[in-house]
Amino acid sequence: MCLAIPMEIKSIDGPVANVEISGVTKQVRLDLMSEEASVGDYVIVHAGFAISRLDREQALETLEIFKELRLDAF
């Protein structure tokens, strides 16, 4: 099973973004995105790549569902 996680972009340096969820920060590549991403945007992250942008409301709703499913360890 694959799971893509909504994460908030905290900073961008070229094709690499620092993203955060629940206090955990990771670096992800932005190369696969067809749209421009900015600091503060939420992106769907899978296997170290941001694959699409997600509006804030939808991201927070998805994270709430993860909590309900006990997947809040991200």
C-alpha positions as a printed Julia matrix, in Angstrom:
74×3 Matrix{Float64}:
  0.0    0.0     0.0
  1.26   3.47   -0.88
  0.41   6.5     1.17
  0.86  10.09    0.05
  0.94  12.65    2.85
 -0.07  16.33    2.81
  2.85  18.42    4.08
  3.34  22.18    4.35
  6.22  23.83    2.5
  8.4   25.77    4.92
 11.18  26.79    2.52
 12.3   26.23   -1.06
 15.83  26.09   -2.46
 15.75  25.42   -6.2
 14.13  22.03   -6.82
 14.16  21.07   -3.12
 11.6   22.05   -0.5
 11.68  21.66    3.25
  8.25  20.4     4.29
  6.71  19.81    7.7
  4.02  17.73    9.35
  3.47  17.37   13.1
  6.83  18.94   13.88
  8.75  16.6    11.56
 10.68  18.29    8.74
 11.78  16.52    5.56
 13.36  17.55    2.3
 11.46  16.66   -0.86
 12.02  17.21   -4.55
  9.67  19.43   -6.53
 10.68  18.08   -9.96
  7.49  16.07  -10.55
  5.1   18.95   -9.93
  3.38  20.4   -12.98
  2.43  23.53  -11.05
  4.44  26.15   -9.17
  4.73  25.66   -5.41
  5.32  28.39   -2.83
  6.19  28.59    0.84
  3.02  27.98    2.86
  1.46  25.7     0.24
  0.48  22.16    1.12
  1.75  19.46   -1.22
  1.09  15.75   -1.47
  4.37  13.95   -0.72
  5.17  10.4    -1.78
  8.57   8.69   -1.72
 10.49  11.94   -1.3
  8.71  13.83   -4.09
  5.99  16.46   -3.96
  3.51  15.29   -6.58
  0.78  17.95   -6.46
 -0.4   21.03   -4.62
 -3.37  20.75   -2.28
 -5.47  23.59   -0.91
 -5.07  24.21    2.82
 -8.64  23.22    3.74
 -8.39  19.9     1.92
 -4.95  19.19    3.44
 -6.17  19.83    6.98
 -9.26  17.71    6.37
 -7.07  14.84    5.11
 -4.78  15.11    8.15
 -7.82  15.0    10.43
 -8.97  11.79    8.72
 -5.47  10.33    9.28
 -5.84  11.12   12.99
 -9.22   9.39   13.1
 -7.68   6.34   11.44
 -4.81   6.45   13.95
 -2.35   7.39   11.22
 -1.36  10.55   13.09
  2.2    9.39   13.77
  3.4   11.36   10.74
